[in-house]
């Protein structure tokens, strides 16, 4: 499910946007001696591991001042989504390169986001002999699959809201955790861009199947009305993005089908017809999903809706459906819905 996910980008974007909040959540002792107003992110460093023959880029390096002093140090945060042998050696190599280039103290941190294995990750790199310990390099570890998401439920922290989605979660709890992530997110009252960043992170790592989706809706129904409405707005946004994605995928499928037909009927005409058909299918699928979600939200807010009203809603144009998605937050009764529908035919 996560094979095509750009893990590095998602984690780097999350942590760079909420860097102080990340430090506050996992390393409060570090907050005590850094100057929050001095944080500067440095360009990524690239190096080649000659033993593995692979090219690596550091994820995130911040230069910060010691509080009350004129001296600086670096905080290196590396996000690792797979368990790899000799990763500890790579962390030491990063440390050595940074130390050589900047000649500053370095505070190294690793976030392990893989699901398995769950054994405790290595947090040091050692070079020693029977009679001499040459080197003991230590780094901080945040191993998400060993953290209990329940311990973060009441943390008023956007990073907690996002990373709960990657913590130790039983399969049967996925829907509940997604709902709780969004509940916490709503209470933080972030600006729309930050809200979208975190909600997108949550949806990426807790992509629910139809059964889980129903459980998710049941969980949301237990929240207070303001929180329910906030979650509705987020899920409506996901749905609109889904429509756009459906159109894009429809175009791609249409081009492929059009090319196949074009071999027999003329490539140019085939591609055109395929694109048209793909766009139509993508739009239809996206609109159908949006109407279904709007109906579900209306039922949760107003109770049962008679089949005649359901039919009217399913026959609405996409523009009217989007307007209804906003208007339903003001409905208190089924009568409000009926009056709104009547305005469309007035």
N, C-alpha and C positions, 0 to 999 in steps of 0.2 A: 504493500500500500504506500510505502514511503520511499520507493526506489527512485522516483524522479524529483524528490524534494531537495532543494538547495539548502541543506542544513547550515552550512557555514554562513550563508547570507542571512538566513533568518535569525540565527543566534547573534551574529555580529550586529545586525540592525537593532535587535532588542536591547542588547547590552550597551551599545554606544548611545542609544536614545535614553536609556534609564540607567546610566552608569553609577551614579551616586546611590540610586535605589537598590541596585544589585549589590553594591558594597555594604550598604546598610543591612540588607537582608541576611547575607551570609558571613560578612566579616565586620561586625560593628566595632570591633577593637581597632580596625584600620581607619574607620571614620574619625576616631578620636584624635588622630595625629596628622590627617591630611587637610590641606586647604581646599575646600570645595570650589572656590572661585578660580583656582589656578589650573584646572584640568585642561590639557591640550592633547588631542589624539595625533599620533605620529603616523607617517606613511608606513605601510606594511613592509616588512623585510622578507626577502626571498633568498633561499639557499638550497643547495643540492646535497642530499645525503649520498655520499659516494658508496657507502656500504649497501644501500638499497637501490641506488640509481634512480631515486625519485626527487622531484622538485617540490619544495614546500614553501608556503607563505604563512607568516605569522598572522593570527586573526586580529588581535586588538592590542595596541600598546599606547598607554596614556602616560604623559609626563605630568607630575603633580608636585606641588611644594609641600614641604613639611609645615604644619601649622605653626605660625609664629617664628619661622626661620626663613632664611634666604636660600637654603639648599633644596635641591630637587631629588626626586626618585622616580622610578618607572613602575607602573603596574602592567604586567603582561597577562592577558586573559586569553586562553586557548580553549576553543570549543571542539570536543572530539566526539564524533557520533558512532565510532566503532572501537572495539577493543583490539589494540594492535600491540604485538610484541615490540619491545624496545622503544615504546613511546616515551618512557622516562628518559632515555638517552637523547631523544629528539628535544625534549624540554630543556635538558642541560645544554644542548647545542644552541638553542635559541638564547638561553641565558648568557652563554659565553660570547655569542655574536653581539648581543645588546651591550654587554659589559665592555667589550672591546671598542665598540663604536661610540658609546655615550659616556663611558666611565662614570656611571651612576649606580646607586643601589637599585636592585630590581626585586619586586614583589611578584612572584609567579603564581598564577592561578589556572587550574584546569576545570572545565565543566564537562563531565562525562554524561552524554545524553543517550547512550545506547540502552536497549531494553535488557539484553543479556550479554555477558554473564552478570550475576548479581553479587559475586564475591567482591570483597573490598579491593578497590583499585590501588595499585602501587602509587606511592606519593614521594618517592625519592630515587635518586640515582647514586650508586656507590661504586667507588673504585678502591679496592683494598687488597692487601697481601696478608699472608699469615702473621707477619710481624709489623705491618704498618697500614693504617687507614689513610689513603692518599686524599680521598674526596668523599664527602657526604652532602649531596645537593638535595634539598627538600623543597617541595612546592605544595600549595594548598589545593585541595580537591573538593569539588562539589559533585558528588555522584548521585544523579537524580533518581536512579532506579533503587537506591537504598533509602530514599526519603519518603516519609508517609505524607501524602497530600493533605490528610486531615490536620496535620500540625500547622498548616499554613492557611487554614480557612479564615482565620480572624486577623491575618496580617494585612494591614492597610497599605499594600505595596503592589504596584503594577507588575513587578517582576514575579512576585508570588502568583498573581493571577495567571500569568502566562505559563510559568514553569510547572505549575501543578499538573498541567496537561502531559508532562513527560516524567512524572514521578512514579512511584510504585503503585500501580493501579490494577486491581483485579478486573478481569474481563467484564464481569457483571456490573462493575461500578463505573464503566466508561461514560454512560449517559449522565449519571449523577455528578461525576467530576466535571464534565463539560458545563452542566448547569451551574455548578458552584463556582467555576472559574468566571463565568459571565456575571453571576450575582456579585462576586467581589469586584469585578471590573466596573459594573454600573455604579457601585458605591464610591468609586474613586473620583468620579466627575472629571475625567480628562478631556482635553480638546479632541475634536473629531479625528484628526490625523493620528494621534497617539492611540485613541480608542480603536481605530481601524487596524493599526499595527498589531496590537495585542489580540484583538478578536480574530484576526487572520491567522496569527500564530496558533491560537487555541483550535480553530477550525481545521487547520492543517494537520495537527497531531491527534486530534480527536474527531476524525471523519467517521460519522456514525452510519451504520447500516439501517434499513427501514425499521427493524424491531427496536433498535437502540434509539432511533429518532422518536418513536412513540413514547418510550420511557423518558426521553429528554423533555418532551412536551409535558408529561405528567409531573416531572420534577419542577418545571417552571411554574406550573399551576399552583404550587404550594407557596410561591414567593408573594411578597406584598404587591399590591397593584402597581405602584410606581416602578418597582424593579421588573415586574412582568412586562410593562410597557417598554422599558429600556431594552430588555432582552429581545422583544418583538422587533424593535427598530434595528438591532444588530442582525437578527436572522433575516429580516427583509432585505437588508443591504447585501447579505451573502447571496440571497436568491437572485437579486438583480445582477450580481457578478456572475452567477450561474447562467443567467440568460445570455449575457455577453459571451461567456465561454462556450455555451451551446451554439451560438451563431458562428463563432470562430471554428469550432470543431465541425460544424455543418459545412462551412465553406471548404475546409480541408478535405472532408469526406466527399463533398461534391466534386472537387477538382479531381480526386482520385477516380471516382466513378465516371466523371466526364471524360477523363483521359482514356479509360477503358473503352467507353462507347465511341470515343473519338477515333480510335484506331479503325473502327468499322465505318463510322458515319461521317468522319471528317473531324479532325482534332479540334479545330476552333469551335465548331458548333457544339461538340460534345462537352468541352470544358464549360462553355457558357451555360448549357442546360444543367450540367452537374452542379455548378456554383449556385444557380437559382434554386435547384431542388435542395441543396444542402442548407442554404440560408433559410429556406422555408421550414425545413425539418428542425433546424436548430432553434428558430424563433418559436415554432409551435411547441416544442418540448419545454422550452424555458417558460413560455406563457402558462402552459399547463401546470408546471411546478409552482409558479407564483400564485395562480388562482387557488390551488390546493392548500398552500400555506395560509393564504388570506382566510379561507374558509375555516381552517383549523383555529386560527387566532380569533375569529369572530365567535366560534362555538365556545372557546375557552372564556371569552369575555362576556358573552350574552346568554350562553346556554344553548339548548338545541334550536336549530333553525329548520323550518319546514322545507320539504323538497322543492317546492315552487321557488322559494327564495334562492336555494342553492343553484337551481337551474339558471335563474336570472344572473347570478354572479358568474357562473361558468361561461355565460354568453357575453360578458362584458369585453370591451376592447382592452388592449394592454394599457392604453393611456388611462382609461377609467379604473382599471385594477390598481394602478400605481397611486391614483388619487384616493381610492378606497383604502389602500394600505396606510395612508396618512390619516384619513378621516376617522377610521375605526377607533382611534385612541380617544375620540370625543364621544363615542356612543356609550349609552348607559343601558338601553333597552333595545329589543328587537324592533320596536316602533321607530327608533332613531335610524336604524338600518333601512327600514321600509321607506321612511321619508326621504332619505338620501337617494335611494334608488329611483324614487318618483321624480326627483329633480332632474334626472337624466332624460326623462321622457316628457318633461313639462314643456 
